[in-house]
Amino acid sequence: MKQNIFILAIVVLVISINACKTDSDQKEGQPDKQATTNKDDTLNRLNQAIEASPDSGNLYNARAKYYLDHKQINNALRDINKAIQADKNEATYYVTLGDIYLEMVNLERSREMYDKAARLDDSVPGSFLGMARVHMILEEYDRAFNILDRLLDKNKHPQAYFLKAIAYEEQNDTAKAVKNLELAVAHDKKFYDAYKELGILLSEQNDPRAARYFKKAIELKPGIKELHYLLGLHYQKLGKYDKAFLHYDTLLMRNPNYKYAHYNKGYINLVYEEDFEEAIEHFRKAIQVDPQYADAYYNRGYAYELLGELDKASRDYNKTLKIATNHQKAIEGLNRLDRKRQN
């Protein structure tokens, strides 16, 4: 049984074309100061409100969800227990507790909390959504669909459509996943995660509609740098290189150290534009950000080879092999250079 913990958070799929890559976990220099400030302001407001109303279960529940969102599990548990002490019959508090146990991958306790929430008030969507997530982690998709459809019979909840989409993705049914994501955004015009996921799924199929969904996601969260990368990569796959460059450049203006944008610009220059000198410059910048970037060394070496600068090409191929010992293209590159020198 797989523990598909990623279902608990945003599902980010990896797209690749040829040697082009994305890395959502890449460290991008300094953190977003505005986002940090907003987080601090939110917590400060919650703290002040609780200080003014120390018996409010709703406030403790709100702060517990804040802590859960920021992976501070002990603080989240402390606050949700205070909320439950304030009102033992409030179903939404047990949903929050179930979500905390789910983050801890304690499926049995999370199931108990969602069941208790449903018994207290079967109109609370969170108990259905939480239980569906439990079944999805257990790969019990038919049960998850049954629960989500029961919720949708009562309430066209966007998160229910989103979870159905993720379940269909897990079963490799992209068409149904897209359909449910489209229903999610139809019922919530500001559903960022659904727009982004639509962009990713449709881009994998080279569907031009992906651009529209990426742009909507950018409109909703303009500070998310990865979105410009994904949109640039989508245009690159479609052969719309000018548009790809536009979004890579937008990304690099915000974060000059996003190595994959440098790499992809180099890749386009090398393979499609045959501007080898420009390609070398972009690969150099990618290497400057990550001195262990084997593919960047290889492609820079290949650009040097195409320019006839065989010694520089040889150095880059050898550097590639120091980083990635079995890099087949670098081995082939060195063999090519040997043949060229013999001739």
Secondary structure as UniProt FT lines:
FT   HELIX           5..8
FT   TURN            18..19
FT   TURN            24..25
FT   HELIX           33..52
FT   TURN            54..55
FT   HELIX           57..69
FT   TURN            70..71
FT   HELIX           73..86
FT   TURN            88..89
FT   HELIX           91..103
FT   TURN            104..105
FT   HELIX           107..120
FT   TURN            122..123
FT   HELIX           125..137
FT   TURN            138..139
FT   HELIX           141..154
FT   HELIX           158..170
FT   TURN            171..172
FT   HELIX           174..187
FT   TURN            189..190
FT   HELIX           192..204
FT   TURN            205..206
FT   HELIX           209..220
FT   TURN            222..223
FT   HELIX           225..237
FT   TURN            238..239
FT   HELIX           241..254
FT   TURN            256..257
FT   HELIX           259..268
FT   HELIX           269..273
FT   HELIX           276..289
FT   TURN            291..292
FT   HELIX           294..306
FT   TURN            307..308
FT   HELIX           310..323
FT   TURN            325..326
FT   HELIX           328..342
//
